[in-house]
Each structure stands twice: as structure tokens, then as C-alpha cells.
Amino acid sequence: MKLLTAFKRHFFMSLGNAMPTYGPFNRIRPAFYRMAGMAIGKDVTIIGPLHVELSLNEETIRGISIGDRAYLNFDTRLACRNSRISLGADVQIGPRVSFETATHGLVFAPETGRGLDHHEIRVEDKVWIGAGATILPGVTIHEAAVVAAGAVVTKDVPAYTLVGGVPARKIKDIERARP
């Protein structure tokens, strides 16, 4: 049964990733990822392909949730083995953005090597992440924050803040829209 479930996940992820990256396919693709086991909201656009670590561990796919009206550009990487990645509603993810929930320790122990630590990544509503950014384990990017292209985010980002650089640092506050 576990093997059949793994095959189903791989099959539907492969179908979604094999679709052309233009026009109506970008709105159809999320249906295949849902069939693979991802929690994906309404009116989501995924340019694709998505790069997800697939294994016999069902939590790999089930650890991903994408909110309503999210937009993910091509080559988004969602590495969430033994953890979770949560993308809120109305998020915009640029091309080649990488979400990494695992990290190695710094000290090498002969018995265990460096070991692996896993920490959830949360991206709240209305966040924009620019092309080529990397989001590292344990980070929360709060509402309506903006991450500049190429940034490496190692710490939480406050709401309505623009961050950029390696490592990412605050550049400025963002005005809130008037109602």
C-alpha cells in the first residue's frame, strides 16, 4: 500500500511538472499537485515545474500547503522532508526560489556525522519573494513583507518590511495600503 501511495505521488507530480509552462496549463497544474497530496487553495497559479523531495515518507508532500490566489513562478523548490512549508494567501513567489527546511549541524561527531535539523517555514499572506531567493529553516515571513531577489533569509521577517542581501537584512519599512 505504501508503495502504491508513493507511486501515485510521483505519477501526479510528474504529470504536473511535464505540462507546458504557458497559458491555461498554469491554472490546471495545481490540480495534479493536489492529486499528489498537496494542500492547495483556490485560484492558485503555478508556472512549474515544482521541485519537491519525494520519498516513501507521505509527510514530504503533505507537509506543503499553498493558500488561495498564490502565484509560484517556475523552478520553485520546496524541500520539506520531516517538516512543513506553509505559503499563505496572495503570496507571489519569483522564479528559482528555494525553501529549505533542513540544515546540518556545524560539529562533526564520528558516530552521527553532522546530523540534520528540521524546522518549519511559514510565509504569511500577501508576501512577495523575488527571484532566486533562498528561505532557510525556521523562518517566518510575516504579512505583506517583501524579500528582494537573491536574498538569503536566515531570520524572521517582520510584517510590511523589505529585506535583501546575503544574509537578508532590513532595507526599509513598507507603507500599508489605505482602505
Buried (B, 14 or more C-beta within 10 A) or exposed (E): EEEEEBEBBBEBBEBBBEBEBEEEBBEEBBBBBBBBBBBBBEEBBBBBBBBBBBBEBEBBBBBBBBBBBBBBBBBBBBBBBBBBBBBBBBBBBBBBBBBBBBBEEEEEEEEEEEEBBBBBBBBBBBBBBBBBBBBBBBBBBBBBBBBBBBBBBBEEBEBBBBBBEEEBEEBEEBEEEEE
